[in-house]
């Protein structure tokens, strides 16, 4: 399997920002997650995660799941 950085680079080549790609790959690996869990695993700040999620939703890569 390719290293995560290689996947991030591939996403960047098709126009997906680096932090957004990291979040998406994290969700693929871990499934349904809270913002806090994503932040902890990706080492991104909450505002960065909140800014990236609408892009992933618009592209139909993720969907919001309410508890």
Residue pairs with C-beta under 8 A, 6 or more apart in sequence:
4 22
4 25
7 21
7 25
8 18
8 21
8 22
8 25
11 18
11 20
11 21
11 24
11 25
12 18
12 21
16 24
16 55
17 52
17 55
19 42
19 44
19 48
19 52
20 52
20 55
20 56
22 42
22 44
23 38
23 42
23 44
23 49
23 52
23 53
23 56
24 56
24 61
24 62
26 33
26 38
26 41
26 42
27 33
27 38
27 62
30 37
30 41
32 65
33 41
35 46
35 49
35 50
36 46
38 44
38 49
39 45
39 46
39 49
42 49
53 62
53 64
56 62
57 63
57 64
